[in-house]
Amino acid sequence: MSPIISTSELKENFQNKNLIILDARVGKDVYQNYLEKHIKGARFINLDKDLAEIGDDAAFGGRHPLPGVEKFSQTLSDLGISENAHIVVYDDKNGSNAAARAWWMLRSFGLDHVQVLDGGFQAAEKEGLEFTSGEEVFEKASIIKRERWLLPTSSLENVENELVNNSSTVIDVRDAYRYKGESEPIDLVAGHIPGAINIPFSENLDENGKFLNPEILKEKYLKLLKDKPENLIIHCGSGVTACHTILALEYAGLQIPNLYVGSWSEWSRREGKEIAKDI
């Protein structure tokens, strides 16, 4: 199954009894926004509460650490998600907010039929998907038990060792001005991990905010990575937007790389870690 689904394909699947749509928008008053308008049948999933387990100190785990698999099991049960569910996730930032993070977590939990809606909320509006308001009523599902996340992740120590040994390519997917250290709108310090290269996630998209054709994505990344797409570690600010590039690489038919969950929010806060700037 392709990790990306178009609005027309979603329309065709609307009557599928196994279809579950997740609204992963974030921001101020996001739940109220969901109640006011969402794709018909969509269930709300919260980045901070469902897709992360935020700790007391972002220097250890970053701003959006992964929750434990047991907690996520309960989240899936509460959302009515079973093993055979066909899950489609959307947000309003072309998949870069929380839709790709939800996709990564669902896939890493061992669920195979998971897709991100190409173009997200805006494309659904523009292209005539049915919307509604208010709460959605659905039944809980049985708990799915897992012992660990299945997709590869890297710790801060892993990242540091791989860079020292020159054995992995570390990709920072934040906007170039953040990577260069010109300014930092979210974290405490501007700059980047020394040795990391910058390929902004926005380069995965076309001028309409939809994913580039998979063949184009594959050609682009093979060229940027000098035909060595193995041993990649992807990071961003807090391990959320990094999943957008992991999603793009999967869509391109390339190997799923490691996710550095703590990302810049952890590295930049950890005492003694070097910070690079390109100003």
C-alpha positions as CSV (number, residue, x, y, z in Angstrom):
1,M,0.0,0.0,0.0
2,S,1.3,3.4,-0.9
3,P,1.9,5.6,2.1
4,I,0.2,8.5,0.3
5,I,-3.5,8.6,-0.7
6,S,-5.2,11.2,-2.9
7,T,-8.6,12.8,-2.1
8,S,-10.1,10.9,-5.1
9,E,-8.8,7.6,-3.7
10,L,-10.2,8.4,-0.3
11,K,-13.6,9.1,-1.8
12,E,-13.5,5.7,-3.4
13,N,-12.8,4.1,0.0
14,F,-15.4,6.0,2.0
15,Q,-17.7,3.1,2.3
16,N,-15.0,0.7,3.4
17,K,-16.1,-0.5,6.8
18,N,-12.5,-0.8,8.0
19,L,-11.7,2.8,7.1
20,I,-10.7,5.1,10.0
21,I,-9.8,8.7,9.3
22,L,-7.7,10.6,11.8
23,D,-7.6,14.4,12.1
24,A,-4.0,15.3,13.3
25,R,-4.1,19.1,13.0
26,V,-2.3,21.0,15.7
27,G,-2.2,24.6,16.9
28,K,-4.2,26.9,19.1
29,D,-7.8,25.9,19.8
30,V,-7.2,22.9,17.6
31,Y,-9.9,20.7,19.2
32,Q,-12.4,23.4,18.8
33,N,-11.4,23.8,15.2
34,Y,-12.0,20.0,14.8
35,L,-15.4,20.3,16.3
36,E,-16.3,23.1,14.0
37,K,-15.2,21.3,10.8
38,H,-13.6,18.0,9.9
39,I,-13.7,15.4,7.2
40,K,-16.8,13.3,7.8
41,G,-16.1,10.5,10.2
42,A,-12.6,11.7,11.2
43,R,-11.5,11.1,14.7
44,F,-9.3,13.6,16.5
45,I,-5.8,12.6,17.5
46,N,-3.7,15.0,19.6
47,L,0.0,15.5,19.0
48,D,1.0,16.4,22.6
49,K,-1.2,13.9,24.3
50,D,-1.5,10.9,21.9
51,L,1.6,11.1,19.7
52,A,4.1,12.1,22.4
53,E,4.7,11.9,26.1
54,I,6.1,15.2,27.0
55,G,8.6,15.2,29.9
56,D,9.9,17.8,32.3
57,D,13.2,18.4,30.6
58,A,13.5,18.5,26.8
59,A,17.3,18.1,27.1
60,F,16.5,14.4,27.6
61,G,14.1,13.3,24.9
62,G,13.3,16.6,23.2
63,R,10.0,18.4,23.0
64,H,8.0,15.4,21.6
65,P,9.4,12.1,23.0
66,L,7.6,9.0,21.9
67,P,5.0,7.6,24.3
68,G,5.5,4.0,25.6
69,V,3.9,1.4,23.3
70,E,1.5,0.4,26.2
71,K,0.2,4.0,26.3
72,F,-0.2,4.1,22.5
73,S,-2.0,0.7,22.6
74,Q,-4.6,2.4,24.8
75,T,-4.8,5.4,22.5
76,L,-5.5,3.1,19.5
77,S,-8.2,1.3,21.5
78,D,-9.8,4.6,22.5
79,L,-9.8,5.6,18.8
80,G,-11.4,2.3,17.8
81,I,-8.4,1.2,15.8
82,S,-8.0,-2.6,15.3
83,E,-5.4,-4.7,13.5
84,N,-7.3,-4.7,10.2
85,A,-8.1,-1.0,10.1
86,H,-7.3,1.0,7.0
87,I,-6.1,4.3,8.5
88,V,-5.9,7.6,6.7
89,V,-4.4,10.6,8.5
90,Y,-4.5,14.3,7.6
91,D,-3.4,17.6,9.0
92,D,-3.4,21.2,7.5
93,K,0.3,21.5,6.9
94,N,0.8,19.2,4.0
95,G,1.5,16.3,6.3
96,S,4.4,18.0,8.1
97,N,2.7,18.8,11.4
98,A,1.5,15.6,12.9
99,A,0.0,13.5,10.1
100,A,3.4,12.0,9.2
101,R,4.3,11.5,12.8
102,A,1.0,9.6,13.3
103,W,1.8,7.6,10.1
104,W,5.3,6.7,11.5
105,M,4.0,5.7,14.9
106,L,1.2,3.5,13.4
107,R,3.6,1.8,11.1
108,S,6.2,1.4,13.8
109,F,3.5,-0.1,16.0
110,G,3.1,-2.8,13.3
111,L,0.0,-1.6,11.4
112,D,0.5,-1.8,7.7
113,H,-2.6,-0.1,6.1
114,V,-1.7,3.5,7.0
115,Q,-1.7,6.4,4.6
116,V,-1.4,10.2,4.7
117,L,-3.9,12.3,2.7
118,D,-2.0,14.2,0.0
119,G,-2.6,17.9,0.4
120,G,-4.4,17.4,3.7
121,F,-7.3,19.4,5.0
122,Q,-7.0,22.1,2.2
123,A,-7.0,19.6,-0.6
124,A,-10.0,17.8,1.0
125,E,-11.9,21.2,1.0
126,K,-10.9,22.2,-2.5
127,E,-11.6,18.8,-4.0
128,G,-15.0,18.2,-2.5
129,L,-14.7,15.7,0.3
130,E,-17.6,15.7,2.6
131,F,-17.2,17.6,5.9
132,T,-19.1,17.7,9.1
133,S,-19.0,19.2,12.6
134,G,-19.3,18.0,16.2
135,E,-18.2,14.8,17.9
136,E,-17.9,11.5,16.1
137,V,-19.5,8.4,17.8
138,F,-17.6,5.1,17.5
139,E,-16.8,2.1,19.6
140,K,-13.5,1.3,21.3
141,A,-11.4,-1.5,19.9
142,S,-9.7,-4.4,21.6
143,I,-6.2,-3.6,22.9
144,I,-3.4,-4.4,20.5
145,K,-0.3,-5.5,22.4
146,R,3.2,-4.7,21.3
147,E,6.5,-4.9,23.1
148,R,8.4,-2.2,21.3
149,W,8.5,0.2,18.3
150,L,9.4,-1.6,15.2
151,L,10.9,1.1,13.0
152,P,14.5,2.2,13.6
153,T,15.3,5.1,15.9
154,S,18.5,6.8,17.0
155,S,19.4,8.3,20.4
156,L,21.6,11.4,20.8
157,E,24.5,9.1,21.6
158,N,23.9,7.1,18.4
159,V,23.9,10.3,16.3
160,E,27.1,11.6,17.9
161,N,28.9,8.2,17.4
162,E,27.7,7.9,13.8
163,L,28.9,11.4,13.0
164,V,32.3,10.8,14.7
165,N,32.8,7.5,12.8
166,N,31.4,9.0,9.5
167,S,29.2,5.9,9.2
168,S,25.8,7.6,8.7
169,T,24.4,10.6,6.9
170,V,22.4,12.8,9.4
171,I,19.8,14.9,7.6
172,D,18.2,18.0,9.3
173,V,14.9,18.7,7.6
174,R,14.2,22.1,9.2
175,D,14.0,25.2,7.1
176,A,17.4,26.5,5.9
177,Y,17.4,29.6,8.0
178,R,17.0,27.5,11.2
179,Y,19.7,25.1,10.1
180,K,22.1,28.0,9.3
181,G,21.5,29.6,12.7
182,E,20.1,32.8,11.3
183,S,17.2,32.6,13.8
184,E,15.3,30.0,15.8
185,P,11.5,30.5,16.4
186,I,10.9,27.5,18.7
187,D,14.0,26.1,20.4
188,L,16.3,28.0,22.7
189,V,19.4,28.1,20.4
190,A,19.8,28.6,16.7
191,G,22.1,26.4,14.6
192,H,22.5,22.7,13.7
193,I,24.3,19.5,14.8
194,P,27.9,19.6,13.4
195,G,28.1,17.3,10.4
196,A,24.4,17.2,9.7
197,I,23.3,18.2,6.2
198,N,20.2,20.2,5.4
199,I,17.4,19.0,3.1
200,P,14.3,20.9,4.1
201,F,11.1,18.8,4.3
202,S,9.4,21.4,2.1
203,E,11.4,20.1,-0.9
204,N,9.3,16.9,-0.8
205,L,6.4,18.9,-2.0
206,D,5.3,20.6,-5.3
207,E,4.0,24.1,-5.7
208,N,0.5,23.0,-4.8
209,G,1.6,21.5,-1.4
210,K,1.4,17.9,-2.6
211,F,4.1,15.3,-2.6
212,L,6.3,15.1,-5.6
213,N,5.9,12.1,-7.8
214,P,7.7,9.1,-6.2
215,E,10.1,8.7,-9.2
216,I,11.1,12.4,-8.9
217,L,11.6,12.0,-5.1
218,K,13.8,9.0,-5.6
219,E,15.9,10.7,-8.2
220,K,16.2,13.8,-6.1
221,Y,17.3,11.9,-2.9
222,L,19.7,9.6,-4.8
223,K,21.4,12.6,-6.3
224,L,21.6,14.5,-3.0
225,L,22.9,11.4,-1.2
226,K,25.3,10.5,-4.0
227,D,23.5,7.2,-4.7
228,K,24.0,6.1,-1.1
229,P,20.5,6.2,0.5
230,E,21.5,3.7,3.3
231,N,22.5,4.5,6.9
232,L,20.4,7.7,7.2
233,I,19.4,9.4,10.4
234,I,16.6,12.0,10.0
235,H,15.8,14.8,12.5
236,C,14.1,18.1,12.8
237,G,13.2,20.3,15.7
238,S,11.4,17.7,17.9
239,G,11.0,14.5,15.9
240,V,7.7,15.4,14.3
241,T,8.5,17.0,10.9
242,A,11.3,14.5,10.4
243,C,8.6,11.9,9.8
244,H,7.6,13.9,6.7
245,T,10.9,13.1,5.1
246,I,10.8,9.5,6.3
247,L,7.3,9.3,4.7
248,A,8.7,10.8,1.4
249,L,11.6,8.3,1.3
250,E,9.1,5.4,1.8
251,Y,6.9,6.9,-0.9
252,A,10.0,7.0,-3.2
253,G,10.6,3.3,-2.6
254,L,13.8,3.9,-0.6
255,Q,14.7,2.3,2.7
256,I,13.0,3.7,5.8
257,P,15.8,5.5,7.8
258,N,16.4,6.0,11.5
259,L,14.4,8.7,13.3
260,Y,16.3,10.8,15.8
261,V,13.3,11.5,18.0
262,G,14.9,14.0,20.3
263,S,16.2,16.0,17.4
264,W,17.5,19.6,17.7
265,S,15.3,20.3,20.7
266,E,17.3,17.7,22.7
267,W,20.7,18.3,21.2
268,S,20.6,22.1,21.6
269,R,19.6,21.8,25.2
270,R,22.1,19.1,26.2
271,E,25.0,20.5,28.1
272,G,28.4,20.3,26.3
273,K,27.0,19.5,22.8
274,E,28.7,21.5,20.0
275,I,26.5,23.7,17.9
276,A,27.3,24.7,14.3
277,K,26.2,27.8,12.4
278,D,26.5,28.7,8.7
279,I,26.2,32.5,8.9
